[in-house]
Structures are given as structure tokens and as C-alpha cells.
Amino acid sequence: MEKKEFTITVFTENQIGLLNRIAIIFSRRKINIESLNTSPTEVESVHRFTIVISETEDVVKKLCRQIEKQVEVLKAYYNNGDEIVWQELALYKVSTDAIAEKVKVERLLREHGARVVAIRKDYTVFETTGQREETDGLLKVLEPYGLIEFVRSARVAIIKGSNDFHDRLKEFEYHEPGEDVIENEFLDKNEEVFAM
């Protein structure tokens, strides 16, 4: 099977040390994480990890199952690029003198959907959002003009097919364990279950 880019979305409780435990799942399997973002969700007690890797689908399925074994993990999904809407943010620091002398800044901003976020005597900072090809496009344009620094954020992504997703996410909210014993409705009362 061929390796492809996948975005893994993990919904979790916000607990100390969880990021490290999830990262170890990848490092033990010698899988490189290309992008990692964590953020709160619209549900107060639920956080989202967005992880980008290049791997086969079989490996990604196994990773999601392994991640879901962590106590604080509520659910892990994986998607290819066609199943999500995603963006990255990029910042570019360029010499103010070089950019003012050699480039028509207004044209540059229009062509690349960029905006100026800081102008100082010695440097100017541009910002753009988009997919990797778009942020790389502005990077290539600015390199000849004394690019001082470049940084790109991790991917943020939303799953396209998410009917009633907010309602399902709210079901994940953390509740204190109750004292009532809940019977497993799928077990036959007469069947003995042995723990392995």
C-alpha cells in the first residue's frame, strides 16, 4: 500500500502529559509527525489534536485505535485531504529597505492574499493563510529580497462531513462517574465472561 498524507483528529479531555503519551505512540513506530496542533473545541471540556502524517491507511487505522486506548482520549478520526477543510498561517520577515526598493508591495499583497502585520525600520512582517502551496508561493517570491525569517503554523482542519457533529461532541463532555452499575446490554445474562 502507498503512503499518503492523512490528518488525524483526536478529541480528548485536557490532561497534563497526554501530548507526550500520544507523541510516544508515533515515535515507537518510527512515524514522523509533519504537523501537530492542539486547541480547545466549542465544548468547554473537550480539546482537539490535529496531527498530520504520511503513512499507509492500514497504519493510520491502527494508530487511531492505539490512540483511543489512552484513558483521556474520547475519539480519534483520520481523513485524507479531500475530506477536510484546512489552512495554515505563515509569517515572513523581510528587510524593509529591500522590499520597499525592489517590490511593488501592493501588487505582492494582492497576488498572494497577504497582509502587512508589522513595519519596522529594519524589517517588515507579512502574513498569509492558505494551503501549503499558497504559503510556499509567497516564500519563493520573497526569498530574493532578503528574507530574514519564515515560520509556518501547524495545520488547523475541520472535517467536511460533520452533520450533527457538535451534538456528538457534546456527548463526549466529561461527567463524574455515577454510583449505579450499568449492565452491558450485549452480554447474555447466562454467559460467563473471562478477562484475559
C-alpha positions in Angstrom: 0.0 0.0 0.0 1.2 3.5 -0.9 1.9 6.2 1.7 -0.4 9.2 1.6 -0.9 12.3 3.7 -3.6 11.9 6.4 -4.9 14.3 9.1 -5.7 12.6 12.4 -8.1 14.5 14.6 -8.2 13.4 18.3 -10.8 14.7 20.8 -9.6 14.5 24.4 -10.0 15.7 27.9 -7.5 18.4 28.7 -4.9 16.5 30.9 -1.3 17.0 31.6 1.0 14.6 29.9 -1.4 13.4 27.3 0.5 15.1 24.5 3.7 13.2 25.5 1.8 9.9 25.6 0.3 10.5 22.1 3.7 11.5 20.7 5.3 8.3 22.1 2.7 6.2 20.1 4.2 7.8 16.9 7.9 7.7 17.9 7.7 4.0 18.9 6.6 3.2 15.4 9.2 5.5 13.9 6.5 7.7 12.3 7.3 11.3 11.7 4.7 13.9 12.7 4.7 16.6 10.0 2.3 18.9 11.8 0.8 19.0 15.3 -1.8 21.4 16.6 -3.7 21.4 19.9 -6.6 23.6 20.7 -9.9 23.8 22.7 -13.1 22.9 20.9 -16.5 24.6 21.1 -17.2 22.2 24.0 -15.6 23.6 27.1 -14.1 20.3 28.5 -13.0 18.8 25.1 -9.7 19.6 23.3 -8.7 18.7 19.8 -5.3 17.4 18.5 -4.8 17.8 14.7 -1.9 15.6 13.6 -0.6 15.3 10.0 1.4 12.3 8.9 2.3 10.5 5.7 1.6 6.8 6.1 -0.5 3.9 4.7 -4.2 3.8 5.6 -3.7 0.5 7.4 -1.1 2.0 9.7 -3.2 5.1 10.3 -6.2 2.9 11.3 -4.0 1.1 13.8 -2.6 4.4 15.2 -6.1 5.7 15.8 -7.1 2.5 17.6 -3.9 2.8 19.7 -4.5 6.5 20.5 -8.1 5.7 21.6 -6.7 3.4 24.3 -5.5 6.4 26.2 -7.9 7.0 29.1 -8.4 10.7 28.3 -9.0 10.2 24.6 -12.6 10.4 23.6 -12.4 9.7 19.9 -9.8 9.6 17.1 -10.6 10.1 13.4 -8.4 10.1 10.3 -9.1 11.8 7.0 -7.4 12.4 3.7 -7.1 15.9 2.2 -10.4 15.7 0.3 -12.4 15.0 3.4 -11.3 18.1 5.4 -11.1 21.9 5.0 -7.7 23.1 6.3 -5.4 26.1 6.5 -2.0 27.1 7.7 -0.8 30.5 8.8 2.6 31.8 7.6 4.7 34.8 8.7 7.6 36.2 6.6 10.1 38.8 7.9 11.9 40.7 5.1 14.3 43.7 5.1 12.2 46.9 4.9 14.7 48.6 2.6 14.9 45.7 0.2 11.1 45.2 0.0 10.4 49.0 -0.4 13.1 49.5 -3.2 12.6 46.4 -5.3 9.0 45.2 -4.9 5.6 46.8 -5.6 4.2 45.8 -2.2 0.6 46.4 -3.0 0.8 44.1 -6.0 2.6 41.4 -4.0 -0.1 41.6 -1.2 -3.0 41.3 -3.7 -1.4 38.4 -5.7 -0.7 36.3 -2.6 -3.6 37.3 -0.3 -1.1 38.6 2.2 -1.2 41.5 4.6 1.4 43.5 6.5 1.3 42.9 10.2 4.4 44.9 11.3 6.6 47.6 9.7 9.8 48.5 11.4 12.8 50.4 10.3 14.9 47.3 9.7 12.2 44.7 8.8 8.6 44.2 7.6 6.5 41.2 8.5 3.9 39.8 6.1 1.2 37.3 7.0 -0.8 34.9 4.8 -3.1 31.9 5.3 -3.8 29.1 3.0 -2.7 25.6 2.0 1.0 24.6 1.8 1.3 25.5 -1.9 0.0 29.0 -1.3 2.2 29.8 1.6 5.2 28.3 -0.2 4.4 30.5 -3.2 4.9 33.8 -1.2 8.0 32.3 0.3 9.6 31.8 -3.1 8.7 35.3 -4.2 10.2 36.9 -1.0 13.5 34.8 -0.9 15.4 37.0 -3.4 14.5 40.2 -1.4 16.4 39.4 1.7 14.1 37.0 3.5 15.2 37.2 7.2 12.9 34.7 8.8 10.0 32.4 7.9 7.6 30.4 10.1 4.5 28.4 9.3 1.9 27.2 11.8 0.6 23.7 12.2 -2.5 22.7 10.2 -5.9 23.5 11.5 -8.6 21.4 10.0 -12.4 20.9 10.1 -14.0 17.6 8.8 -16.3 18.3 5.9 -18.9 15.5 6.6 -19.9 16.6 10.1 -23.7 16.6 10.2 -24.8 16.9 13.9 -21.1 16.8 14.8 -21.5 19.5 17.5 -24.2 17.3 19.2 -22.0 14.2 19.1 -19.0 16.2 20.5 -21.2 17.5 23.4 -21.9 13.8 24.3 -18.1 13.5 24.9 -18.2 16.0 27.7 -16.7 14.7 30.9 -19.2 13.6 33.6 -18.3 12.4 37.0 -18.7 8.6 37.3 -22.0 7.6 38.8 -22.5 5.0 41.5 -25.1 3.0 39.5 -23.8 -0.2 37.9 -24.6 -0.3 34.2 -25.2 -3.7 32.7 -23.7 -4.4 29.3 -26.8 -5.0 27.2 -24.9 -7.0 24.7 -24.0 -9.8 27.1 -26.2 -12.8 27.6 -27.0 -13.0 31.4 -26.1 -16.6 31.4 -22.8 -16.2 29.6 -19.6 -16.1 31.6 -17.0 -13.5 30.6 -13.4 -14.2 31.3 -10.9 -11.4 31.5 -7.7 -12.1 29.7 
